[in-house]
């Protein structure tokens, strides 16, 4: 009996949750992009750290404005000035620049576009309210607050915020170690001449290395392993001694030369190996001692789909990243007929776009064979067709899931 996608996902994430967390390391801020925080990051200061002006303009006391709408200019404050000993006579205003520290007595900053300059001083043209154009200390970040929680992937905006706090080092989880190899006598390394007319290039391992690199894993590349049960068993044993996760491509189907599943059963445990999904039915999951194992199908589209849908969330969990349902899915009408057989959840490649009426719609990229890689180049989303759903006619509602940054 085939395991459903939901059952497989639940098993994978439950197993990941029971796995010992990765150790931690300290890295400099410049090297922290896309790393996962191993502890909450607490702000050591307020941001801004002092009240300052949000505009180029004039600092005023409201009590002075009630006496006259024109005030003499008493001085100028620039960004970076020390105003600890500033003398500001009553009945005057101060020229102030964006980011400059605000005198304690100031109630507002009037932007220069709302003033007129004359020989008698600065005339204020509009009503002024307390707090106008003032950035308060701690308005952006308060000292002692949690800036980034544990288990968060660090982005450029987040790191930019941490830089404003003066932080130079942070604690993150170490990179996940992933051992990788392909199986098959038909495979040839890229750059080498094909051995025969029936040989093919090992594009899957190349693709998986790109995906793992984008997820900032430490890759242990074991190359191509021939369809030999002894060699495959040796490769798995070697991988288990070095890696947190083992990923293989090919060898988990039901063919006479598909030895990977047999080797896994001899060395460790197989939790499941047949799923009710298309493409990607022959997907194996298990473990060898402390190393988890994912056996991906050999067809290139199946490899890419199963990695994205099953291995990607596993890697997030193993890396300590908080898993949130951030995949953007929604309902749209299909602009094309979609061929579908009942019995498996189908991940079809689609093109989501705005039609001539200004509405979102999705179209198929065409034939959906698991060997047709060109369709991925055109797609920007998956069309998710439910397990018990059959053929879909143009105009019916379907669920689409936009590709995230991993496939862009």
C-alpha positions as CSV (number, residue, x, y, z in Angstrom):
1,X,0.0,0.0,0.0
2,X,1.3,3.4,-0.9
3,X,1.9,6.0,1.8
4,X,0.2,9.3,1.4
5,X,2.2,12.5,1.0
6,X,0.8,13.7,4.4
7,X,1.8,10.5,6.1
8,X,5.3,10.6,4.7
9,X,5.8,14.3,5.7
10,X,4.6,13.6,9.2
11,X,7.0,10.6,9.6
12,X,9.9,12.6,8.3
13,X,9.3,15.6,10.6
14,X,8.7,13.4,13.6
15,X,11.9,11.6,13.0
16,X,13.8,14.9,12.6
17,X,12.3,16.1,15.9
18,X,13.8,13.1,17.7
19,X,17.2,13.6,16.2
20,X,19.9,15.3,18.3
21,X,20.3,19.0,17.5
22,X,23.3,20.2,15.7
23,X,26.2,21.7,17.7
24,X,26.7,25.4,17.7
25,X,29.4,27.8,16.5
26,X,30.2,31.5,16.6
27,X,30.4,33.3,13.2
28,X,31.1,36.8,12.2
29,X,28.1,38.8,11.0
30,X,29.6,39.0,7.4
31,X,29.5,35.2,7.2
32,X,26.0,34.7,8.8
33,X,23.8,35.1,5.8
34,X,21.3,32.1,5.6
35,X,22.7,30.5,8.8
36,X,20.2,29.4,11.5
37,X,20.3,31.1,14.9
38,X,21.0,28.8,17.8
39,X,19.8,31.1,20.5
40,X,17.7,34.3,20.7
41,X,19.5,37.5,19.8
42,X,18.9,40.2,22.4
43,X,19.3,43.9,21.6
44,X,22.1,45.5,23.7
45,X,20.7,49.0,23.0
46,X,17.9,51.1,21.9
47,X,17.6,51.9,18.2
48,X,17.6,54.9,17.7
49,X,19.7,55.3,20.8
50,X,18.6,58.9,21.2
51,X,15.7,61.2,20.1
52,X,16.6,62.6,16.7
53,X,15.1,64.5,13.7
54,X,13.3,62.6,10.9
55,X,13.7,65.6,8.6
56,X,15.8,68.5,7.6
57,X,14.0,71.4,9.2
58,X,13.6,73.4,12.4
59,X,13.4,72.3,16.1
60,X,10.8,74.3,18.0
61,X,9.1,74.5,21.4
62,X,5.3,74.7,21.1
63,X,5.2,77.3,23.8
64,X,7.3,79.6,21.6
65,X,5.0,79.0,18.5
66,X,2.0,80.1,20.5
67,X,3.6,83.5,21.0
68,X,4.7,84.0,17.4
69,X,4.7,82.1,14.0
70,X,8.1,83.7,13.2
71,X,11.1,82.8,15.4
72,X,14.7,83.9,15.2
73,X,17.3,81.3,14.3
74,X,19.6,80.5,17.2
75,X,21.9,77.9,15.6
76,X,22.2,74.7,13.7
77,X,22.5,71.0,14.8
78,X,24.1,68.5,12.4
79,X,24.1,64.7,12.6
80,X,26.8,63.5,15.0
81,X,26.9,66.8,17.0
82,X,27.3,66.7,20.8
83,X,24.5,68.9,22.2
84,X,25.1,68.2,25.9
85,X,26.1,71.8,26.5
86,X,23.8,73.3,23.9
87,X,22.4,76.8,24.8
88,X,18.9,77.4,23.2
89,X,17.3,80.7,24.2
90,X,13.6,80.8,24.6
91,X,11.6,82.3,21.7
92,X,14.0,81.0,19.1
93,X,14.3,77.9,16.8
94,X,17.1,75.7,15.7
95,X,18.1,74.5,12.3
96,X,18.3,70.7,12.5
97,X,19.4,68.0,10.0
98,X,18.0,64.5,9.5
99,X,19.4,62.2,12.1
100,X,20.7,65.0,14.3
101,X,20.2,64.7,18.1
102,X,17.1,66.5,19.3
103,X,17.4,68.9,22.3
104,X,15.4,67.8,25.3
105,X,13.2,70.9,25.2
106,X,12.1,70.4,21.5
107,X,8.5,69.4,21.0
108,X,8.6,69.1,17.2
109,X,10.6,69.4,14.1
110,X,9.0,71.4,11.2
111,X,10.2,70.3,7.8
112,X,11.9,73.1,5.9
113,X,9.3,72.9,3.1
114,X,6.7,74.2,5.5
115,X,8.6,77.3,6.4
116,X,9.7,80.6,4.9
117,X,13.1,82.3,5.7
118,X,13.2,86.1,6.2
119,X,15.4,88.7,7.7
120,X,13.5,88.4,11.0
121,X,13.8,84.6,11.2
122,X,11.9,81.5,10.3
123,X,8.2,81.8,9.6
124,X,6.1,78.6,10.2
125,X,3.3,78.1,7.6
126,X,1.3,75.2,9.0
127,X,-0.1,73.9,12.2
128,X,2.4,72.1,14.3
129,X,1.7,69.1,16.6
130,X,3.8,67.7,19.4
131,X,6.0,64.9,18.2
132,X,6.0,65.9,14.5
133,X,9.0,64.5,12.6
134,X,10.7,63.2,15.8
135,X,12.3,59.7,16.0
136,X,12.1,58.5,19.5
137,X,14.8,56.5,21.2
138,X,13.9,52.8,21.0
139,X,11.2,53.4,18.4
140,X,12.7,50.8,16.1
141,X,14.3,48.4,18.6
142,X,14.1,48.5,22.4
143,X,17.1,47.5,24.6
144,X,16.6,43.9,26.0
145,X,14.0,42.9,23.4
146,X,14.4,39.8,21.2
147,X,15.5,40.9,17.8
148,X,15.8,37.4,16.3
149,X,14.4,34.3,17.9
150,X,16.1,30.9,18.0
151,X,15.8,28.8,14.8
152,X,15.5,31.7,12.3
153,X,17.3,31.8,9.0
154,X,19.2,35.0,8.8
155,X,18.3,37.3,5.9
156,X,19.9,40.4,4.6
157,X,17.3,42.7,6.2
158,X,17.8,40.9,9.6
159,X,21.6,41.1,9.4
160,X,21.3,44.8,8.5
161,X,19.3,45.3,11.8
162,X,21.9,43.4,13.8
163,X,24.6,45.6,12.2
164,X,22.8,48.7,13.6
165,X,23.2,47.2,17.0
166,X,27.0,46.9,16.6
167,X,27.0,43.1,16.8
168,X,30.0,41.5,15.1
169,X,29.5,37.8,16.0
170,X,26.4,35.6,16.6
171,X,25.8,32.0,17.6
172,X,24.4,29.7,14.9
173,X,24.0,26.0,14.3
174,X,26.8,24.3,12.4
175,X,26.1,23.4,8.8
176,X,24.3,20.1,8.2
177,X,26.6,17.5,6.7
178,X,25.0,15.8,3.7
179,X,26.6,12.8,2.0
180,X,25.5,12.4,-1.6
181,X,26.0,9.8,-4.4
182,X,24.3,8.6,-7.5
183,X,23.9,5.0,-8.5
184,X,23.7,3.4,-12.0
185,X,25.9,1.8,-14.6
186,X,24.5,4.1,-17.2
187,X,25.8,7.3,-15.5
188,X,28.7,9.3,-16.8
189,X,30.3,12.3,-15.1
190,X,29.8,15.6,-16.7
191,X,32.6,16.6,-19.0
192,X,33.5,13.1,-19.9
193,X,32.5,11.4,-23.2
194,X,29.5,9.1,-22.9
195,X,30.6,5.5,-22.7
196,X,27.9,4.2,-25.0
197,X,24.8,5.2,-26.9
198,X,22.7,4.1,-23.9
199,X,24.8,6.1,-21.3
200,X,23.5,9.4,-19.8
201,X,25.1,12.2,-17.8
202,X,24.8,12.3,-14.0
203,X,22.7,15.5,-13.9
204,X,20.9,14.6,-10.7
205,X,23.9,14.8,-8.5
206,X,24.9,18.1,-10.0
207,X,21.3,19.4,-9.4
208,X,21.3,18.1,-5.8
209,X,24.6,19.8,-5.1
210,X,23.2,23.1,-6.3
211,X,20.2,22.7,-4.1
212,X,22.2,21.7,-1.0
213,X,24.6,24.5,-1.6
214,X,21.7,27.0,-1.7
215,X,20.5,25.6,1.6
216,X,24.1,26.1,3.0
217,X,24.7,22.4,3.7
218,X,28.2,21.0,3.9
219,X,28.3,18.5,1.0
220,X,30.2,15.2,1.0
221,X,30.2,14.1,-2.6
222,X,30.8,10.4,-3.0
223,X,30.4,10.5,-6.8
224,X,28.8,7.8,-8.9
225,X,28.5,4.2,-7.5
226,X,28.0,1.3,-9.9
227,X,25.0,-1.0,-9.7
228,X,26.8,-3.4,-7.4
229,X,25.2,-4.3,-4.0
230,X,28.6,-4.6,-2.3
231,X,29.8,-1.2,-3.6
232,X,26.5,0.5,-2.7
233,X,26.6,-1.0,0.8
234,X,30.2,0.3,1.2
235,X,29.2,3.7,0.0
236,X,26.3,3.9,2.5
237,X,28.4,2.7,5.3
238,X,31.1,5.3,4.5
239,X,28.4,8.1,4.2
240,X,26.8,7.1,7.6
241,X,30.2,7.6,9.3
242,X,30.6,11.2,8.1
243,X,27.2,12.7,7.6
244,X,24.0,13.8,9.3
245,X,21.9,13.0,6.2
246,X,22.5,10.7,3.3
247,X,20.9,11.4,-0.1
248,X,21.1,9.0,-3.1
249,X,19.7,9.3,-6.5
250,X,18.4,6.1,-8.2
251,X,18.3,2.5,-7.0
252,X,15.2,2.6,-4.9
253,X,12.7,1.4,-7.5
254,X,11.7,-2.3,-8.1
255,X,14.1,-3.1,-10.9
256,X,16.5,-6.0,-10.8
257,X,19.5,-3.6,-10.4
258,X,18.0,-1.3,-7.8
259,X,20.1,-2.3,-4.8
260,X,20.1,0.8,-2.7
261,X,17.0,-0.2,-0.7
262,X,18.4,-3.6,-0.1
263,X,21.7,-2.2,1.2
264,X,19.8,0.2,3.5
265,X,17.8,-2.7,4.9
266,X,21.0,-4.5,5.7
267,X,22.8,-1.6,7.3
268,X,19.9,0.3,9.0
269,X,16.2,0.7,8.8
270,X,13.6,1.6,6.0
271,X,10.6,3.6,7.3
272,X,8.9,3.7,3.9
273,X,9.8,3.6,0.2
274,X,6.6,3.9,-1.9
275,X,4.5,7.1,-1.9
276,X,1.2,8.0,-3.5
277,X,2.6,11.0,-5.3
278,X,3.5,11.7,-8.9
279,X,6.3,12.2,-9.8
280,X,8.3,10.5,-7.1
281,X,6.6,7.2,-6.2
282,X,9.8,5.3,-5.4
283,X,11.1,7.5,-2.5
284,X,12.9,5.8,0.4
285,X,13.3,7.1,3.9
286,X,15.1,5.6,6.8
287,X,18.3,5.7,8.7
288,X,21.7,4.1,9.2
289,X,22.7,4.5,12.9
290,X,22.4,8.3,13.5
291,X,22.4,9.3,9.9
292,X,19.0,9.8,8.2
293,X,18.6,8.6,4.7
294,X,16.6,9.8,1.7
295,X,16.6,7.7,-1.5
296,X,15.4,9.8,-4.4
297,X,14.1,8.4,-7.7
298,X,16.4,8.4,-10.7
299,X,14.3,10.4,-13.1
300,X,15.5,14.1,-13.0
301,X,12.0,15.7,-12.5
302,X,11.2,13.1,-9.8
303,X,14.5,13.9,-8.1
304,X,13.8,17.6,-8.1
305,X,10.2,17.3,-6.9
306,X,10.9,14.9,-4.1
307,X,13.8,17.0,-2.9
308,X,11.7,20.1,-2.8
309,X,8.6,18.6,-1.3
310,X,10.2,16.1,1.2
311,X,13.9,16.7,1.7
312,X,13.8,20.5,1.9
313,X,11.5,20.5,5.0
314,X,13.6,17.7,6.5
315,X,16.8,19.8,6.1
316,X,15.0,22.8,7.6
317,X,14.1,20.7,10.7
318,X,17.6,19.1,11.0
319,X,19.2,22.5,10.7
320,X,17.2,23.8,13.7
321,X,15.1,26.1,11.6
322,X,11.6,26.8,12.8
323,X,9.2,25.3,10.2
324,X,6.4,27.5,9.3
325,X,3.9,27.0,6.5
326,X,5.4,29.8,4.3
327,X,4.7,28.1,1.0
328,X,2.4,30.5,-0.8
329,X,-0.6,28.4,-2.0
330,X,-3.9,29.6,-3.3
331,X,-6.8,28.7,-5.6
332,X,-6.9,29.9,-9.2
333,X,-8.7,28.7,-12.4
334,X,-6.7,26.6,-14.8
335,X,-6.5,28.0,-18.4
336,X,-5.7,24.5,-19.8
337,X,-7.0,21.0,-19.4
338,X,-4.9,18.9,-17.0
339,X,-4.5,15.2,-17.4
340,X,-4.7,13.3,-14.1
341,X,-5.3,9.7,-12.9
342,X,-7.0,9.0,-9.6
343,X,-4.8,7.5,-6.9
344,X,-1.8,9.8,-6.3
345,X,-1.2,13.4,-5.4
346,X,0.1,15.1,-8.5
347,X,2.7,17.9,-8.5
348,X,2.4,19.3,-12.0
349,X,4.5,22.1,-13.3
350,X,2.6,25.2,-14.1
351,X,2.9,28.8,-15.2
352,X,1.0,31.3,-13.0
353,X,0.3,34.6,-14.8
354,X,-2.3,37.4,-15.1
355,X,-4.7,37.0,-18.1
356,X,-6.1,39.7,-20.3
357,X,-8.9,40.3,-17.8
358,X,-6.4,41.1,-15.0
359,X,-7.1,37.8,-13.2
360,X,-4.6,35.2,-12.0
361,X,-4.7,31.9,-13.9
362,X,-2.5,28.9,-14.2
363,X,-1.5,27.0,-17.4
364,X,0.2,23.6,-17.7
365,X,3.8,23.6,-19.0
366,X,2.7,20.7,-21.3
367,X,3.7,17.1,-21.0
368,X,4.5,16.1,-17.4
369,X,6.8,13.1,-17.8
370,X,9.3,12.7,-15.1
371,X,12.1,12.7,-17.7
372,X,11.1,16.1,-19.2
373,X,13.3,18.7,-17.5
374,X,12.6,21.5,-19.9
375,X,9.1,22.0,-18.3
376,X,10.8,23.1,-15.1
377,X,12.5,25.9,-17.0
378,X,9.2,27.4,-18.0
379,X,7.4,26.8,-14.7
380,X,7.0,29.1,-11.7
381,X,4.7,27.0,-9.6
382,X,3.3,23.5,-8.8
383,X,-0.3,22.7,-9.6
384,X,-1.4,20.5,-6.7
385,X,-3.9,18.0,-7.9
386,X,-5.5,16.0,-5.1
387,X,-5.0,12.2,-4.7
388,X,-8.6,11.3,-5.6
389,X,-9.0,13.9,-8.3
390,X,-9.1,12.9,-12.0
391,X,-8.8,14.9,-15.2
392,X,-9.3,18.6,-14.8
393,X,-11.0,20.7,-17.4
394,X,-10.2,24.3,-18.4
395,X,-11.9,26.8,-16.0
396,X,-11.9,24.5,-13.0
397,X,-10.4,25.7,-9.7
398,X,-7.0,24.2,-8.7
399,X,-4.5,24.8,-5.9
400,X,-1.1,26.3,-6.9
401,X,2.1,26.6,-4.9
402,X,4.6,29.2,-6.0
403,X,8.2,28.1,-6.1
404,X,10.2,29.6,-3.3
405,X,13.8,31.0,-3.7
406,X,15.3,27.5,-3.8
407,X,13.9,27.0,-7.4
408,X,14.5,30.5,-8.6
